[in-house]
Amino acid sequence: MMRPILILLVIAVAVFGFTLWRNFGRDAGPVGAPVADFTLTDVRGETFRLSDYRGKVVLIDFWGFW
């Protein structure tokens, strides 16, 4: 009973480690560099464009619930 759990745990750690290894240190670009403009709609249907906030500090938090 313990062996299948241990095997799944080892596989999960290996996949997690591989993901970190592949993505760690990737260049996201220099701070302050322009990014592509995009549009988002909130839950009330109001539309927001990134370009509307040009020159201001913007914190974008992409949160999901799966």
N, C-alpha and C positions, 0 to 999 in steps of 0.2 A: 504494500500500500504506500509506503514512504518513497519507494523508488520512482514511480511515475511523477510524483510531486517534485522530487529533486531534479528529475530530468527537465520538467517544464520550467522550473526555476532557473536552471542553467541556461536553457534556451532563451528565456526572457532576458536574463542579464546579458547574454551574448548579443542579442538583437539591440538592446538599449545601448550597449557599449559601442557597437558598430555604428549606430545612428549618431551618437556623439562624435565618434572619430571622423565620420564623413562630413559632418557639418561644423565641427569646431574650427575656428580660425578662418572661416570664409570671409572674404572682404565684402562688407556691406556698403562700401563706399565711404568717402570722407564725410565727416560731420559738416552739415551746412550745405551739402551738395543738393541741387534740385532733384526732386523725385517726380514721377509721373502723376499727373492730375487724375483724380478719381472722384466718383460721386457715391454717396451712401444715403440711404433712406432710413429714418428712425421709425419706431413703432407707431407714431402718430401720422406717418406719411410725409413728414417734412424732409426735404432733400438738402443735403449738405455737400458742398464741393470743397475739396482741399484748397483749391486756388483762391477761395473766398478768404482764407486766413493767411495769405501771403504776407510775410514780414512779421508774423506772430509765432510764438512758441506753440507747437501743437503736439499733444501726447495722444497717440492712437492706441487703444487697447482692444485688440481683437479677441473676444471672449466667446467661447462656444460651450454648449452643453450637449453632450452626446449621450 
